[in-house]
Amino acid sequence: MRDVGSNRFTWRDFAVLIRESSSDSALFRAMHPDRYRWGQVEHLLADLVDVANLLLWSKTKDGSRNRNRPSPYPRPGVEDKTKRRVRGTAIPMDQVRARLAAVRAREPASPEQATSA
């Protein structure tokens, strides 16, 4: 950067260097994060990580019962389809019991029933 603007390395040289940077360079990724995509090598490495995780998981109790399967390694441009945790507020157990009784009786629970139980 010290030489930019000098006779050895002009501003035009610097502009050409930036414009012609390859698509796998850090500069291109920083300038165009939406256009940066993985190459074949990166996809193959991610596949290897996924296979290794599946092999390790298959040797566990969860793997033998086919539950808690490992999620695939995140890839650019692919949405994460893992289940999100639902957040909420806790309610007292008497309200839970009242709502469950209402569901079992196939009638909606009213707020008065929930607070009185």
C-alpha positions as CSV (number, residue, x, y, z in Angstrom):
1,M,0.0,0.0,0.0
2,R,3.0,2.3,0.5
3,D,3.8,2.2,-3.2
4,V,0.3,3.1,-4.4
5,G,0.5,6.4,-6.3
6,S,4.2,6.2,-7.0
7,N,5.8,5.6,-10.3
8,R,6.3,1.9,-9.5
9,F,2.6,1.2,-8.7
10,T,0.1,3.7,-10.0
11,W,-3.5,4.2,-9.0
12,R,-4.5,2.6,-12.3
13,D,-2.5,-0.5,-11.4
14,F,-4.2,-0.6,-8.0
15,A,-7.7,-0.4,-9.7
16,V,-6.8,-3.2,-12.1
17,L,-5.6,-5.3,-9.2
18,I,-8.9,-4.9,-7.4
19,R,-11.1,-5.3,-10.5
20,E,-9.3,-8.4,-11.7
21,S,-9.1,-10.2,-8.3
22,S,-10.2,-13.8,-8.6
23,S,-13.5,-14.9,-7.2
24,D,-11.9,-17.0,-4.5
25,S,-9.8,-14.1,-3.1
26,A,-10.6,-12.5,0.3
27,L,-10.9,-9.1,-1.5
28,F,-13.7,-10.4,-3.8
29,R,-15.5,-12.0,-0.8
30,A,-15.3,-8.7,1.1
31,M,-16.5,-6.6,-1.8
32,H,-19.2,-9.0,-3.1
33,P,-20.5,-11.2,-0.2
34,D,-23.7,-12.0,-2.1
35,R,-21.9,-13.2,-5.2
36,Y,-19.3,-15.3,-3.4
37,R,-20.0,-19.0,-3.8
38,W,-18.2,-22.1,-2.8
39,G,-16.1,-24.0,-5.4
40,Q,-16.1,-27.7,-5.9
41,V,-13.4,-28.3,-3.3
42,E,-15.3,-26.5,-0.6
43,H,-18.5,-28.5,-1.3
44,L,-16.5,-31.8,-1.3
45,L,-14.9,-30.9,2.0
46,A,-18.3,-30.0,3.5
47,D,-19.6,-33.4,2.3
48,L,-16.7,-35.1,4.0
49,V,-17.5,-33.3,7.2
50,D,-21.2,-34.4,6.9
51,V,-20.2,-38.0,6.3
52,A,-17.8,-38.1,9.2
53,N,-20.5,-36.6,11.5
54,L,-23.0,-39.3,10.3
55,L,-20.5,-42.1,10.9
56,L,-19.7,-40.9,14.4
57,W,-23.4,-40.4,15.2
58,S,-24.3,-43.9,13.9
59,K,-22.1,-45.4,16.6
60,T,-24.0,-43.6,19.4
61,K,-27.2,-44.6,21.2
62,D,-29.0,-41.8,19.4
63,G,-27.8,-43.2,16.1
64,S,-29.1,-46.7,16.8
65,R,-32.5,-45.2,17.7
66,N,-32.4,-42.9,14.7
67,R,-32.9,-39.7,16.7
68,N,-30.9,-36.4,17.0
69,R,-29.4,-36.8,13.6
70,P,-26.5,-34.3,13.1
71,S,-27.3,-31.3,11.0
72,P,-25.4,-30.8,7.8
73,Y,-22.5,-28.4,7.6
74,P,-23.9,-24.9,6.6
75,R,-23.4,-24.0,3.0
76,P,-23.7,-20.6,1.4
77,G,-27.0,-20.0,-0.3
78,V,-28.8,-22.9,1.5
79,E,-31.4,-22.2,4.2
80,D,-31.0,-23.8,7.6
81,K,-33.9,-26.1,8.0
82,T,-33.2,-27.1,11.5
83,K,-36.0,-26.7,14.0
84,R,-36.0,-23.6,16.1
85,R,-36.8,-23.6,19.7
86,V,-40.0,-22.0,20.6
87,R,-39.7,-19.4,23.3
88,G,-42.5,-18.3,25.7
89,T,-43.3,-17.6,29.3
90,A,-43.9,-20.1,32.0
91,I,-47.4,-20.5,33.5
92,P,-48.4,-22.0,36.8
93,M,-49.1,-25.7,37.0
94,D,-52.7,-25.2,38.0
95,Q,-53.3,-23.3,34.7
96,V,-51.6,-26.2,32.8
97,R,-53.8,-28.7,34.5
98,A,-56.9,-26.6,33.7
99,R,-55.9,-26.3,30.0
100,L,-55.2,-30.0,29.7
101,A,-58.5,-30.9,31.4
102,A,-60.3,-28.6,28.9
103,V,-58.5,-30.2,25.9
104,R,-59.4,-33.7,27.2
105,A,-63.0,-32.6,27.6
106,R,-62.9,-31.2,24.0
107,E,-63.9,-27.8,25.1
108,P,-61.8,-24.6,25.1
109,A,-60.5,-23.4,28.4
110,S,-61.7,-20.1,29.5
111,P,-59.5,-17.7,31.5
112,E,-61.8,-18.0,34.5
113,Q,-61.4,-21.8,34.6
114,A,-57.6,-21.5,34.3
115,T,-57.3,-19.2,37.3
116,S,-59.8,-21.0,39.5
117,A,-58.3,-24.5,39.2
